[in-house]
Amino acid sequence: QLQPVESGGGLVQPGSSLRLSCATSGLAQEHHAIGWFRQAPGKEREWVSCIERFTGRAIYADSVKGRFTVATDDAKSTVYLQLKSLRVEDSAVYYCAVQPAGFAFCAQRSEHYDYWGQGTQVTVSS
């Protein structure tokens, strides 16, 4: 059973960096696309980024483009989200999600993801 597990969140000051990890035990070759979402208190879940494992193609929400970078380490079945130049408005619970087997391209809607982690809290505050 595929189960993503996020880690790496924390409390940091504005302008700082963090690296989030998503360990995806049970990940198969047919699981092509892995995404990151975030949800702040009182707000809807927001798509942040997605990477297509075998092409390396990555896409980002406009709000994080140029500051966040997603990467995979297939040998470890782990996906990373590097967060730089963090802002207060980046504070949220960050979730890793995997699209169903056979879906080749990244999706931005949460309903296109079948497997979700429990999330890791990122708090940016001075």
KAZI-V700938 format. One record per helix or strand of 3 or more residues. SS is the DSSP state (A for helix, B for strand). FROM is the first residue (numbers start at 1). TO is the last residue. If there is no record, write none. Layout:
ss->SS from->FROM to->TO
ss->SS from->FROM to->TO
This chain:
ss->B from->3 to->7
ss->B from->10 to->12
ss->B from->18 to->25
ss->B from->33 to->39
ss->B from->46 to->52
ss->B from->58 to->60
ss->B from->68 to->73
ss->A from->74 to->76
ss->B from->78 to->83
ss->A from->88 to->90
ss->B from->92 to->99
ss->A from->110 to->112
ss->B from->113 to->116
ss->B from->120 to->124
